[in-house]
Amino acid sequence: MARELWEGRSALGGRFRLAGSDQTAVWFTVIGVAPDIKHDDIDPDDRPFSAAYVPYRFQQTFSTGLVVRVEGEPYAIVPSVREAVRASDSTLPLSAIRSMEDVRRIGFWQYGLFGWIFGVTGLVGLLLAAVGVYGVLSYAVAQRTAEIGVRMALGAAHRQVLQLIVGHGLLLAGIGVAAGLVIAPLGTWFGRSLFYEVSPFDPATFAAVSVFLIAVAALASYVPARRATRVDPVQALRGE
């Protein structure tokens, strides 16, 4: 409101007029400017609307709340607050007493639930992907036992064979990871409405998952390749 009515100028001391419930216009003087808040919704796309805090006498409500700022445990001062309210007006009831942390937790519970669901689902998906990558690559390397035997029979060193097999596995894993990095942002973009103050594009997460899967691919290629290089080339060819 301060930006809209007093753009480029200080709103302090400014005056504005509002119509009350009886449609009578009342003039108010600005004595302070509050920062923008999300009043009714926490939708990331929701923009703050113009609003002003006015005296209770001007616009009375049935659910007026009292906010008390304290140090330490919030609920420890509840008896004192009750006594202060009772001393002011013994007919006023106090109900729904909560700390702001409890209000925040209750208001955000669905986002926390979605976070846990997505987190567990993502972890399970990552483990399944790791098991799948390891199984496929280790099986593919095991199928090349005869080829490894031929290479070593022809004089290839263990290090050269390992570099060849692991390099091929990393190439396949790199292609898969690159494809995933192209597709993954599309999925997070469609689900962005469920995020609150969290970007759907998290480079650190994408990089960590990519490095993890590539490391799994390297391990899946290295272990069976190293096992195959320890087999006598004659036995490897005879077994084939």
Buried (B, 14 or more C-beta within 10 A) or exposed (E): BBEEBBEEEEBEEBEBEEEEEEEEEBEBEBEEBEEEEEEEEEEBEEEEEEEEEEEEEEEEEEEEEEEEEEEEEBEEBBEEBEEEBEEEEEEEEEEEEEEEEEEEEEEEEEBEEBBEEBEEEEEEEBEEBBEEBBEBBBEBBBEBBBBBBBBBEEEBEEEEBBEBBBEBBBEBBBEBBEEBEEEBBEEBEEEEEBBBEEEBEEEEEBEEBBEBBBEBBBBBBBBBBBBBBEBEBEEBBEEE
